[in-house]
Amino acid sequence: MKNKLVGAVLCMSSAVAIAVSGAGVANAAGTYLDSDGTYRVGYGEQDLLPGLWSSSGGRTCYWERTASDNSILENSLGNGSQTIEIKPGDATFTTHRCGNWRRAEPVPNPIPGLPPIEAVDYRNMTTFGLGAGIGSAAVGSAAMPSILAILLSVASSGS
């Protein structure tokens, strides 16, 4: 309850700051934040890129992800380094007293011709399957040997 109350107060102050000054601007690549503020999420030149983000840490660090209707999707108040997944559907990301934020680099895809694999916060995964195993670095690295063994056994039994 305390986190939601603090979050509501910080959210209101952020909304006022946005209305007065506009949303914060991420670095040119959208992969690094070095100041408190509210940042628009997206793929534009000044937007914050979705993905897995980690902070350097701070005392009483507060962050929140918000939807386009300004509702809070997820928030946290705590000490030390934070790791979160900013999702493509998020409208904004707000940070206060968390230090610098850095986006995790995509992992090169071992399958030729496919795009890089984005880092995924495995703590938020609710399903497991072939799609999740190939689509995420966190699950893919653990699941790939099992998937390959199954495919090889099916292929060898058919010949």
N, CA, C and O atoms as a DFTB+ gen file, in Angstrom:
636 C
 N C O
     1  1       0.825      -1.190       0.000
     2  2       0.000       0.000       0.000
     3  2       0.867       1.252       0.000
     4  3       0.564       2.232      -0.681
     5  1       1.973       1.208       0.788
     6  2       2.871       2.344       0.869
     7  2       3.446       2.659      -0.515
     8  3       3.512       3.824      -0.907
     9  1       3.870       1.607      -1.272
    10  2       4.428       1.824      -2.601
    11  2       3.421       2.485      -3.527
    12  3       3.783       3.369      -4.303
    13  1       2.152       2.066      -3.456
    14  2       1.129       2.635      -4.336
    15  2       0.860       4.099      -3.987
    16  3       0.649       4.922      -4.878
    17  1       0.868       4.428      -2.677
    18  2       0.649       5.812      -2.262
    19  2       1.804       6.687      -2.739
    20  3       1.588       7.749      -3.323
    21  1       3.028       6.234      -2.488
    22  2       4.194       6.991      -2.948
    23  2       4.170       7.084      -4.462
    24  3       4.460       8.138      -5.029
    25  1       3.821       5.976      -5.124
    26  2       3.739       5.967      -6.580
    27  2       2.718       6.960      -7.096
    28  3       2.965       7.657      -8.080
    29  1       1.573       7.026      -6.438
    30  2       0.533       7.960      -6.870
    31  2       1.004       9.402      -6.729
    32  3       0.750      10.228      -7.606
    33  1       1.691       9.707      -5.628
    34  2       2.197      11.063      -5.420
    35  2       3.258      11.397      -6.464
    36  3       3.232      12.476      -7.057
    37  1       4.197      10.468      -6.690
    38  2       5.232      10.706      -7.686
    39  2       4.648      10.786      -9.092
    40  3       5.107      11.575      -9.917
    41  1       3.630       9.963      -9.362
    42  2       2.985       9.981     -10.668
    43  2       2.328      11.339     -10.917
    44  3       2.433      11.897     -12.010
    45  1       1.644      11.871      -9.886
    46  2       1.014      13.175     -10.037
    47  2       2.060      14.249     -10.290
    48  3       1.871      15.113     -11.145
    49  1       3.171      14.197      -9.543
    50  2       4.211      15.203      -9.758
    51  2       4.838      15.045     -11.136
    52  3       5.206      16.036     -11.767
    53  1       4.963      13.807     -11.609
    54  2       5.506      13.571     -12.952
    55  2       4.557      14.102     -14.007
    56  3       4.994      14.696     -14.994
    57  1       3.264      13.896     -13.811
    58  2       2.278      14.372     -14.780
    59  2       2.335      15.885     -14.893
    60  3       2.225      16.433     -15.990
    61  1       2.506      16.566     -13.761
    62  2       2.621      18.023     -13.780
    63  2       3.895      18.422     -14.510
    64  3       3.886      19.353     -15.316
    65  1       4.991      17.719     -14.232
    66  2       6.262      18.038     -14.890
    67  2       6.171      17.828     -16.398
    68  3       6.706      18.623     -17.171
    69  1       5.494      16.759     -16.817
    70  2       5.336      16.501     -18.249
    71  2       4.495      17.596     -18.885
    72  3       4.827      18.092     -19.962
    73  1       3.417      17.971     -18.229
    74  2       2.538      18.997     -18.777
    75  2       3.280      20.325     -18.934
    76  3       3.031      21.076     -19.877
    77  1       4.197      20.607     -18.001
    78  2       4.921      21.865     -18.049
    79  2       6.089      21.810     -19.025
    80  3       6.296      22.739     -19.806
    81  1       6.866      20.702     -18.977
    82  2       8.101      20.679     -19.741
    83  2       8.129      19.666     -20.878
    84  3       9.061      19.696     -21.682
    85  1       7.158      18.780     -20.981
    86  2       7.186      17.733     -21.993
    87  2       7.929      16.517     -21.476
    88  3       8.581      16.583     -20.433
    89  1       7.838      15.409     -22.193
    90  2       8.488      14.173     -21.767
    91  2       9.996      14.284     -21.930
    92  3      10.490      15.046     -22.761
    93  1      10.727      13.505     -21.118
    94  2      12.177      13.471     -21.218
    95  2      12.616      12.860     -22.539
    96  3      11.834      12.199     -23.222
    97  1      13.859      13.087     -22.886
    98  2      14.410      12.572     -24.128
    99  2      15.535      11.601     -23.784
   100  3      16.452      11.939     -23.036
   101  1      15.455      10.397     -24.338
   102  2      16.511       9.414     -24.133
   103  2      17.700       9.798     -25.009
   104  3      17.594      10.680     -25.862
   105  1      18.846       9.121     -24.789
   106  2      19.996       9.392     -25.647
   107  2      19.643       9.041     -27.093
   108  3      18.590       8.457     -27.350
   109  1      20.506       9.389     -28.025
   110  2      20.203       9.232     -29.450
   111  2      19.820       7.808     -29.824
   112  3      18.991       7.606     -30.712
   113  1      20.410       6.820     -29.164
   114  2      20.090       5.427     -29.502
   115  2      18.929       4.886     -28.676
   116  3      18.471       3.772     -28.933
   117  1      18.437       5.638     -27.693
   118  2      17.322       5.177     -26.861
   119  2      17.702       4.052     -25.918
   120  3      16.838       3.287     -25.489
   121  1      19.000       3.938     -25.584
   122  2      19.460       2.803     -24.791
   123  2      20.134       3.193     -23.478
   124  3      20.683       2.332     -22.791
   125  1      20.102       4.475     -23.117
   126  2      20.774       4.921     -21.907
   127  2      20.047       6.132     -21.330
   128  3      19.680       7.048     -22.066
   129  1      19.838       6.137     -20.010
   130  2      19.235       7.270     -19.309
   131  2      20.181       7.695     -18.201
   132  3      20.686       6.855     -17.456
   133  1      20.422       8.992     -18.091
   134  2      21.316       9.446     -17.038
   135  2      20.683      10.482     -16.115
   136  3      21.381      11.145     -15.348
   137  1      19.345      10.622     -16.192
   138  2      18.696      11.575     -15.294
   139  2      17.266      11.152     -14.981
   140  3      16.642      10.401     -15.731
   141  1      16.764      11.654     -13.854
   142  2      15.382      11.405     -13.471
   143  2      14.446      12.039     -14.497
   144  3      14.802      13.007     -15.167
   145  1      13.249      11.478     -14.605
   146  2      12.273      12.065     -15.501
   147  2      11.299      11.041     -16.025
   148  3      11.302       9.882     -15.613
   149  1      10.469      11.488     -16.939
   150  2       9.494      10.631     -17.612
   151  2       9.857      10.596     -19.079
   152  3      10.039      11.636     -19.711
   153  1       9.961       9.387     -19.621
   154  2      10.424       9.173     -20.982
   155  2       9.353       8.463     -21.799
   156  3       8.715       7.529     -21.312
   157  1       9.155       8.900     -23.030
   158  2       8.210       8.257     -23.933
   159  2       8.849       6.969     -24.469
   160  3      10.016       6.966     -24.861
   161  1       8.073       5.876     -24.483
   162  2       8.545       4.584     -24.972
   163  2       8.139       4.438     -26.429
   164  3       7.008       4.754     -26.799
   165  1       9.049       3.966     -27.244
   166  2       8.737       3.758     -28.652
   167  2       9.991       3.520     -29.458
   168  3      11.040       3.164     -28.922
   169  1       9.865       3.723     -30.764
   170  2      10.981       3.467     -31.667
   171  2      11.426       4.716     -32.415
   172  3      12.202       4.637     -33.367
   173  1      10.927       5.872     -31.977
   174  2      11.332       7.130     -32.603
   175  2      12.732       7.536     -32.185
   176  3      13.334       6.919     -31.306
   177  1      13.244       8.583     -32.823
   178  2      14.613       9.032     -32.588
   179  2      14.861       9.447     -31.139
   180  3      15.963       9.240     -30.630
   181  1      13.879      10.020     -30.467
   182  2      14.062      10.494     -29.096
   183  2      13.342       9.621     -28.069
   184  3      13.201      10.012     -26.910
   185  1      12.885       8.438     -28.492
   186  2      12.130       7.556     -27.609
   187  2      13.032       6.570     -26.877
   188  3      14.159       6.299     -27.291
   189  1      12.510       6.052     -25.796
   190  2      13.156       5.005     -25.018
   191  2      12.769       3.666     -25.639
   192  3      11.583       3.372     -25.789
   193  1      13.759       2.855     -26.001
   194  2      13.469       1.573     -26.643
   195  2      12.951       0.546     -25.639
   196  3      13.465       0.466     -24.523
   197  1      11.947      -0.235     -26.017
   198  2      11.504      -1.337     -25.160
   199  2      12.641      -2.350     -24.996
   200  3      13.560      -2.404     -25.813
   201  1      12.567      -3.143     -23.940
   202  2      13.577      -4.168     -23.698
   203  2      13.864      -4.302     -22.217
   204  3      13.149      -3.747     -21.383
   205  1      14.903      -5.033     -21.897
   206  2      15.319      -5.257     -20.520
   207  2      16.275      -4.145     -20.114
   208  3      17.291      -3.923     -20.773
   209  1      15.949      -3.441     -19.021
   210  2      16.723      -2.302     -18.540
   211  2      17.203      -2.555     -17.116
   212  3      16.495      -3.172     -16.319
   213  1      18.408      -2.078     -16.794
   214  2      18.952      -2.183     -15.435
   215  2      19.475      -0.829     -14.998
   216  3      20.044      -0.076     -15.788
   217  1      19.265      -0.528     -13.698
   218  2      19.747       0.739     -13.155
   219  2      21.019       0.513     -12.351
   220  3      21.299      -0.597     -11.899
   221  1      21.784       1.590     -12.183
   222  2      22.988       1.505     -11.368
   223  2      22.637       1.473      -9.886
   224  3      23.467       1.091      -9.060
   225  1      21.429       1.866      -9.548
   226  2      20.963       1.790      -8.162
   227  2      20.921       3.134      -7.486
   228  3      21.605       4.082      -7.871
   229  1      20.099       3.183      -6.472
   230  2      19.966       4.414      -5.706
   231  2      19.164       4.148      -4.450
   232  3      18.541       3.097      -4.300
   233  1      19.191       5.109      -3.560
   234  2      18.437       4.990      -2.312
   235  2      17.022       5.488      -2.586
   236  3      16.839       6.552      -3.177
   237  1      16.050       4.739      -2.167
   238  2      14.626       5.014      -2.407
   239  2      14.352       5.251      -3.891
   240  3      13.734       6.246      -4.268
   241  1      14.813       4.334      -4.714
   242  2      14.583       4.378      -6.157
   243  2      13.108       4.079      -6.435
   244  3      12.565       3.084      -5.955
   245  1      12.470       4.951      -7.214
   246  2      11.091       4.715      -7.640
   247  2      11.047       4.754      -9.160
   248  3      11.606       5.657      -9.784
   249  1      10.375       3.763      -9.753
   250  2      10.154       3.747     -11.194
   251  2       8.744       3.254     -11.470
   252  3       8.134       2.570     -10.648
   253  1       8.235       3.618     -12.654
   254  2       6.923       3.126     -13.073
   255  2       6.828       3.079     -14.588
   256  3       7.412       3.894     -15.302
   257  1       6.062       2.085     -15.055
   258  2       5.693       1.956     -16.461
   259  2       4.225       2.339     -16.548
   260  3       3.422       1.891     -15.730
   261  1       3.862       3.159     -17.525
   262  2       2.464       3.576     -17.647
   263  2       1.915       3.285     -19.036
   264  3       2.652       3.224     -20.021
   265  1       0.598       3.108     -19.085
   266  2      -0.128       2.867     -20.339
   267  2      -0.509       4.213     -20.957
   268  3      -0.288       5.262     -20.353
   269  1      -1.075       4.179     -22.150
   270  2      -1.456       5.410     -22.844
   271  2      -2.552       6.184     -22.117
   272  3      -2.704       7.387     -22.333
   273  1      -3.319       5.509     -21.257
   274  2      -4.344       6.214     -20.476
   275  2      -3.796       6.709     -19.137
   276  3      -4.569       7.091     -18.259
   277  1      -2.475       6.707     -18.973
   278  2      -1.757       7.139     -17.768
   279  2      -1.938       6.223     -16.565
   280  3      -1.534       6.580     -15.459
   281  1      -2.540       5.044     -16.756
   282  2      -2.634       4.094     -15.648
   283  2      -1.275       3.427     -15.446
   284  3      -0.527       3.205     -16.399
   285  1      -0.973       3.115     -14.189
   286  2       0.306       2.490     -13.863
   287  2       0.218       0.998     -14.156
   288  3      -0.621       0.293     -13.597
   289  1       1.095       0.526     -15.041
   290  2       1.156      -0.898     -15.386
   291  2       1.971      -1.667     -14.353
   292  3       1.622      -2.786     -13.978
   293  1       3.066      -1.050     -13.898
   294  2       3.954      -1.675     -12.923
   295  2       4.786      -0.568     -12.297
   296  3       5.161       0.391     -12.972
   297  1       5.078      -0.702     -10.989
   298  2       5.950       0.264     -10.339
   299  2       6.676      -0.407      -9.177
   300  3       6.331      -1.513      -8.761
   301  1       7.683       0.285      -8.667
   302  2       8.441      -0.257      -7.549
   303  2       9.133       0.873      -6.812
   304  3       9.502       1.890      -7.399
   305  1       9.300       0.672      -5.511
   306  2      10.047       1.586      -4.660
   307  2      11.000       0.727      -3.861
   308  3      10.561      -0.155      -3.124
   309  1      12.292       0.962      -3.990
   310  2      13.256       0.139      -3.272
   311  2      14.643       0.742      -3.318
   312  3      14.855       1.812      -3.887
   313  1      15.587       0.036      -2.710
   314  2      16.980       0.470      -2.680
   315  2      17.813      -0.426      -3.580
   316  3      17.488      -1.596      -3.779
   317  1      18.887       0.127      -4.120
   318  2      19.809      -0.659      -4.915
   319  2      19.422      -0.732      -6.378
   320  3      18.501      -0.061      -6.842
   321  1      20.160      -1.570      -7.085
   322  2      19.970      -1.745      -8.520
   323  2      18.604      -2.361      -8.824
   324  3      18.104      -3.189      -8.063
   325  1      18.013      -1.952      -9.932
   326  2      16.717      -2.456     -10.361
   327  2      16.849      -3.012     -11.785
   328  3      17.628      -2.492     -12.583
   329  1      16.091      -4.066     -12.102
   330  2      16.028      -4.598     -13.461
   331  2      14.564      -4.749     -13.826
   332  3      13.789      -5.353     -13.084
   333  1      14.186      -4.197     -14.978
   334  2      12.788      -4.234     -15.412
   335  2      12.716      -4.507     -16.912
   336  3      13.694      -4.340     -17.641
   337  1      11.537      -4.927     -17.351
   338  2      11.290      -5.075     -18.777
   339  2      10.299      -4.001     -19.202
   340  3       9.148      -3.999     -18.767
   341  1      10.754      -3.086     -20.055
   342  2       9.880      -2.078     -20.641
   343  2       9.319      -2.697     -21.908
   344  3      10.070      -3.124     -22.785
   345  1       8.000      -2.744     -22.000
   346  2       7.348      -3.470     -23.095
   347  2       6.948      -2.527     -24.232
   348  3       6.744      -1.335     -24.006
   349  1       6.836      -3.061     -25.452
   350  2       6.503      -2.220     -26.611
   351  2       5.191      -1.452     -26.465
   352  3       5.065      -0.372     -27.043
   353  1       4.222      -1.955     -25.729
   354  2       2.944      -1.272     -25.565
   355  2       2.941      -0.192     -24.498
   356  3       1.947       0.520     -24.355
   357  1       4.032      -0.049     -23.738
   358  2       4.110       0.983     -22.705
   359  2       4.123       2.359     -23.359
   360  3       4.687       2.542     -24.438
   361  1       3.491       3.329     -22.688
   362  2       3.489       4.700     -23.208
   363  2       4.678       5.485     -22.666
   364  3       5.393       6.147     -23.418
   365  1       4.884       5.403     -21.336
   366  2       5.982       6.152     -20.716
   367  2       6.652       5.325     -19.628
   368  3       6.100       4.343     -19.131
   369  1       7.856       5.754     -19.277
   370  2       8.625       5.175     -18.182
   371  2       9.127       6.344     -17.346
   372  3       9.721       7.283     -17.875
   373  1       8.883       6.284     -16.023
   374  2       9.294       7.335     -15.107
   375  2      10.305       6.771     -14.120
   376  3      10.141       5.655     -13.628
   377  1      11.338       7.532     -13.832
   378  2      12.362       7.125     -12.873
   379  2      12.731       8.287     -11.958
   380  3      12.851       9.427     -12.407
   381  1      12.910       7.989     -10.666
   382  2      13.349       8.968      -9.659
   383  2      14.363       8.305      -8.740
   384  3      14.086       7.258      -8.156
   385  1      15.522       8.904      -8.612
   386  2      16.566       8.479      -7.667
   387  2      17.042       7.039      -7.905
   388  3      17.360       6.341      -6.943
   389  1      17.097       6.587      -9.139
   390  2      17.523       5.213      -9.455
   391  2      18.914       5.150     -10.055
   392  3      19.405       4.059     -10.343
   393  1      19.562       6.285     -10.252
   394  2      20.859       6.302     -10.920
   395  2      20.674       6.225     -12.424
   396  3      19.619       6.580     -12.950
   397  1      21.704       5.761     -13.109
   398  2      21.665       5.627     -14.565
   399  2      20.992       4.322     -14.956
   400  3      21.103       3.321     -14.248
   401  1      20.300       4.336     -16.076
   402  2      19.665       3.132     -16.630
   403  2      20.349       2.771     -17.943
   404  3      20.697       3.656     -18.725
   405  1      20.541       1.483     -18.187
   406  2      21.134       0.997     -19.432
   407  2      20.302      -0.167     -19.954
   408  3      19.900      -1.047     -19.193
   409  1      20.048      -0.164     -21.263
   410  2      19.285      -1.235     -21.911
   411  2      20.229      -2.377     -22.255
   412  3      21.334      -2.148     -22.747
   413  1      19.793      -3.613     -21.994
   414  2      20.584      -4.799     -22.338
   415  2      20.669      -4.922     -23.851
   416  3      19.684      -4.704     -24.556
   417  1      21.833      -5.267     -24.342
   418  2      22.038      -5.448     -25.783
   419  2      21.353      -6.727     -26.257
   420  3      21.375      -7.732     -25.547
   421  1      20.745      -6.707     -27.444
   422  2      20.177      -7.943     -27.998
   423  2      21.279      -8.987     -28.212
   424  3      22.422      -8.641     -28.511
   425  1      20.928     -10.250     -28.059
   426  2      21.863     -11.356     -28.246
   427  2      21.817     -11.778     -29.716
   428  3      20.729     -11.936     -30.271
   429  1      22.984     -11.966     -30.359
   430  2      22.951     -12.417     -31.759
   431  2      22.216     -13.754     -31.872
   432  3      22.397     -14.639     -31.036
   433  1      21.406     -13.893     -32.887
   434  2      20.629     -15.115     -33.070
   435  2      21.514     -16.183     -33.715
   436  3      22.133     -15.923     -34.747
   437  1      21.587     -17.395     -33.117
   438  2      22.423     -18.449     -33.692
   439  2      21.826     -19.036     -34.979
   440  3      22.515     -19.755     -35.703
   441  1      20.570     -18.742     -35.265
   442  2      19.926     -19.255     -36.472
   443  2      20.096     -18.220     -37.578
   444  3      19.563     -17.115     -37.477
   445  1      20.835     -18.566     -38.638
   446  2      21.097     -17.601     -39.716
   447  2      19.807     -17.029     -40.307
   448  3      18.827     -17.746     -40.510
   449  1      19.833     -15.728     -40.577
   450  2      18.706     -15.071     -41.219
   451  2      17.642     -14.549     -40.271
   452  3      16.739     -13.831     -40.702
   453  1      17.725     -14.896     -38.968
   454  2      16.736     -14.403     -38.011
   455  2      17.296     -13.202     -37.262
   456  3      18.509     -13.095     -37.084
   457  1      16.421     -12.291     -36.817
   458  2      16.894     -11.090     -36.115
   459  2      17.485     -11.443     -34.750
   460  3      17.287     -12.553     -34.254
   461  1      18.216     -10.491     -34.137
   462  2      18.783     -10.733     -32.813
   463  2      17.690     -11.058     -31.795
   464  3      16.535     -10.666     -31.958
   465  1      18.073     -11.774     -30.755
   466  2      17.145     -12.157     -29.690
   467  2      17.205     -11.095     -28.602
   468  3      18.271     -10.814     -28.055
   469  1      16.053     -10.506     -28.293
   470  2      16.007      -9.511     -27.229
   471  2      16.116     -10.200     -25.882
   472  3      15.584     -11.294     -25.691
   473  1      16.804      -9.559     -24.952
   474  2      16.859     -10.078     -23.589
   475  2      15.460     -10.013     -22.993
   476  3      14.711      -9.073     -23.258
   477  1      15.111     -11.006     -22.194
   478  2      13.780     -11.093     -21.611
   479  2      13.902     -11.264     -20.102
   480  3      14.768     -12.000     -19.628
   481  1      13.051     -10.598     -19.357
   482  2      13.031     -10.759     -17.906
   483  2      12.312     -12.063     -17.601
   484  3      11.082     -12.107     -17.594
   485  1      13.070     -13.127     -17.348
   486  2      12.494     -14.459     -17.168
   487  2      11.559     -14.539     -15.977
   488  3      10.735     -15.451     -15.913
   489  1      11.658     -13.606     -15.021
   490  2      10.780     -13.646     -13.840
   491  2       9.329     -13.393     -14.209
   492  3       8.424     -13.787     -13.474
   493  1       9.097     -12.737     -15.343
   494  2       7.726     -12.407     -15.749
   495  2       7.142     -13.393     -16.745
   496  3       6.023     -13.196     -17.219
   497  1       7.877     -14.455     -17.074
   498  2       7.365     -15.433     -18.029
   499  2       6.353     -16.351     -17.345
   500  3       6.594     -16.846     -16.244
   501  1       5.224     -16.571     -18.008
   502  2       4.188     -17.421     -17.426
   503  2       3.987     -18.694     -18.227
   504  3       3.348     -19.631     -17.749
   505  1       4.519     -18.737     -19.428
   506  2       4.341     -19.931     -20.249
   507  2       5.682     -20.436     -20.716
   508  3       6.663     -19.693     -20.750
   509  1       5.720     -21.697     -21.074
   510  2       6.945     -22.286     -21.594
   511  2       6.576     -23.163     -22.765
   512  3       5.644     -23.962     -22.680
   513  1       7.282     -23.022     -23.828
   514  2       6.994     -23.843     -25.000
   515  2       8.042     -23.618     -26.052
   516  3       9.015     -22.897     -25.831
   517  1       7.850     -24.222     -27.177
   518  2       8.823     -24.121     -28.251
   519  2       9.023     -22.664     -28.659
   520  3      10.154     -22.224     -28.867
   521  1       7.927     -21.919     -28.771
   522  2       8.041     -20.518     -29.159
   523  2       8.840     -19.716     -28.154
   524  3       9.681     -18.907     -28.546
   525  1       8.599     -19.920     -26.865
   526  2       9.340     -19.192     -25.840
   527  2      10.788     -19.642     -25.812
   528  3      11.683     -18.834     -25.565
   529  1      11.030     -20.920     -26.062
   530  2      12.395     -21.442     -26.024
   531  2      13.268     -20.844     -27.101
   532  3      14.439     -20.552     -26.857
   533  1      12.726     -20.656     -28.281
   534  2      13.519     -20.101     -29.368
   535  2      13.490     -18.576     -29.319
   536  3      14.446     -17.928     -29.745
   537  1      12.418     -18.002     -28.810
   538  2      12.240     -16.558     -28.862
   539  2      12.923     -15.771     -27.782
   540  3      12.989     -14.546     -27.892
   541  1      13.438     -16.394     -26.736
   542  2      14.051     -15.612     -25.682
   543  2      15.401     -16.170     -25.297
   544  3      15.620     -17.381     -25.308
   545  1      16.301     -15.269     -24.958
   546  2      17.641     -15.693     -24.563
   547  2      17.599     -16.442     -23.235
   548  3      18.316     -17.427     -23.057
   549  1      16.760     -15.981     -22.295
   550  2      16.728     -16.587     -20.966
   551  2      16.251     -18.032     -21.011
   552  3      16.870     -18.900     -20.396
   553  1      15.176     -18.306     -21.719
   554  2      14.652     -19.661     -21.788
   555  2      15.330     -20.437     -22.897
   556  3      15.575     -21.635     -22.756
   557  1      15.639     -19.763     -24.010
   558  2      16.225     -20.440     -25.159
   559  2      17.515     -21.151     -24.842
   560  3      17.744     -22.264     -25.316
   561  1      18.377     -20.516     -24.033
   562  2      19.659     -21.132     -23.729
   563  2      19.484     -22.405     -22.915
   564  3      20.270     -23.342     -23.062
   565  1      18.466     -22.457     -22.059
   566  2      18.230     -23.647     -21.249
   567  2      17.420     -24.695     -22.006
   568  3      17.631     -25.892     -21.814
   569  1      16.508     -24.265     -22.855
   570  2      15.601     -25.194     -23.520
   571  2      16.144     -25.745     -24.827
   572  3      15.720     -26.815     -25.263
   573  1      17.072     -25.041     -25.463
   574  2      17.533     -25.438     -26.786
   575  2      18.102     -26.859     -26.827
   576  3      17.770     -27.586     -27.763
   577  1      18.942     -27.312     -25.873
   578  2      19.437     -28.688     -25.945
   579  2      18.306     -29.718     -25.923
   580  3      18.367     -30.711     -26.648
   581  1      17.277     -29.495     -25.102
   582  2      16.147     -30.423     -25.040
   583  2      15.363     -30.419     -26.339
   584  3      14.951     -31.473     -26.823
   585  1      15.157     -29.251     -26.899
   586  2      14.414     -29.138     -28.154
   587  2      15.177     -29.847     -29.273
   588  3      14.591     -30.586     -30.064
   589  1      16.497     -29.612     -29.332
   590  2      17.300     -30.258     -30.370
   591  2      17.307     -31.777     -30.197
   592  3      17.258     -32.506     -31.187
   593  1      17.367     -32.268     -28.949
   594  2      17.356     -33.711     -28.705
   595  2      16.050     -34.327     -29.198
   596  3      16.060     -35.399     -29.805
   597  1      14.941     -33.665     -28.945
   598  2      13.635     -34.158     -29.390
   599  2      13.585     -34.182     -30.919
   600  3      13.150     -35.168     -31.514
   601  1      14.034     -33.092     -31.552
   602  2      14.014     -33.032     -33.010
   603  2      14.916     -34.096     -33.629
   604  3      14.561     -34.706     -34.637
   605  1      16.072     -34.316     -33.030
   606  2      16.994     -35.331     -33.552
   607  2      16.437     -36.744     -33.386
   608  3      16.605     -37.584     -34.270
   609  1      15.770     -37.009     -32.252
   610  2      15.203     -38.331     -32.033
   611  2      14.053     -38.596     -32.997
   612  3      13.898     -39.716     -33.484
   613  1      13.242     -37.569     -33.276
   614  2      12.143     -37.719     -34.235
   615  2      12.714     -37.947     -35.633
   616  3      12.202     -38.781     -36.379
   617  1      13.760     -37.222     -35.990
   618  2      14.361     -37.349     -37.313
   619  2      15.007     -38.718     -37.487
   620  3      14.907     -39.312     -38.560
   621  1      15.668     -39.230     -36.449
   622  2      16.347     -40.522     -36.576
   623  2      15.371     -41.684     -36.543
   624  3      15.652     -42.729     -37.129
   625  1      14.241     -41.539     -35.881
   626  2      13.245     -42.620     -35.841
   627  2      12.480     -42.724     -37.154
   628  3      11.924     -43.775     -37.475
   629  1      12.453     -41.620     -37.919
   630  2      11.726     -41.625     -39.181
   631  2      12.515     -42.214     -40.334
   632  3      11.936     -42.452     -41.393
   633  1      13.806     -42.461     -40.182
   634  2      14.612     -42.962     -41.303
   635  2      14.910     -44.430     -41.236
   636  3      15.578     -44.965     -42.120
